[in-house]
């Protein structure tokens, strides 16, 4: 009878220890997730020709490649952002998203005068 009682006590102790360890594992996982650094946001500038523009996006063509930017209500717009306009775009990159922070339209070049003598 003593052996059965000892065996039962041993099993109960192991079960309690195992469940206590299992209960701590999710807390550790939460701490690790909380301490993980968020994705770094970096600032960039580019320029090109406006291919299309709307209240929520801007597509510019630069060197034969198109770049698409997210436009928000806080994006500063200087000038008329219309297709064909030359623009400079300040933007942030977070993950794979490029969000425009400022769009500046370059002034149109004046028509060249003919050199007549």
N, C-alpha and C positions, 0 to 999 in steps of 0.2 A: 504494500500500500504506500509505503514511503517513496518508493521509486516512481510510482505513478504520480504522486503529488509533486515530486521534484521535477519530473518531466513536464508536467502541466505548468508549473511555475516558470520553467525555462522557456517553454513555447510562448507563454504570455509575455514574458520580458522581451523576447525577440520580436514579437508582433508589435508591441508598443514602441520599441526602438525603431523598427522599420517604418511604422506609420509616422512617427515624429520626424524622421529623416525625410520622408516623402512630403510631408507638410511644409518643410523648409525649402524644398527645391523650387516651387513656383515663386516664392518671395525672392530668392536669389536671381531667378530669371527676370523678374520685374526690375530689380535693382540694376542688372546688367543692361536692360533695355533703356532704363531711365538715364544711365550714365553714357549711353551711346551719343556721339556728337551728331547734331543735325548736319545735313548736307551743306557744304560751304557755298555761299553766294558770291560770285565774282562779278566785277564791273568791267564792261568793255565799250568800245566805240567803233563804229564802222560807217561807211557811206556807200551810196549807190543810187540807182534810179528807181523810183517808185513804179512797181508793176501793178499793184492794187492796194487799196486802203479802205478800211471800214472803221467803225467805232470800236471794234474788238481785235482787229488784226492789221498788220502791215506786211506786205511782201515787197522786198526790194531785189533788184537784180544787180549783181556785182561780179564782174569777170565771167559772165556767162552762167553763173550759179545763182539760184534764188535762195534768199534767206527770209524766213517767216518769223515775225515778232508778235507777241501778245501785247495789245494796247489796252490799258486800263483807264479808269476815270482820273487817276493821278498822273498819267503820262502828260508831260508838258509838250505842247505843240506850238512851234513858232513858224508861222507862214501857212500857206495853203498846201496841204499834203494831198496832192492829186497825181494820178498816173502820169508818168513822164517827168515829174519834178526830181531834181537832184536833191538828196537829203543826207543829213548826218544823223545817225541814230546812236544815242547812249542807251545801253541796256545792261541788264543783269542776267546771269545764267544760274539757274537752279535746277540741277539734274539735266534734263534735255530741253527745258523750256527757256526761251529767250524772251524776257519781258522788257519792252521799251520803257525807259524812264523819261527820255526827252527826244523829241524829233524836231530838227531844225532844217528848214528848207533853204537851200543855197540860193542867193539872188541870181536871177537870170543874167547871163552875159549880154551886154549891149551888142546890137548888130554892128559888125565891123564896117568901117567906112572904106570906100574904094580909094585907092591912091591914084589920083589923076594928076597929070602934070601938064 
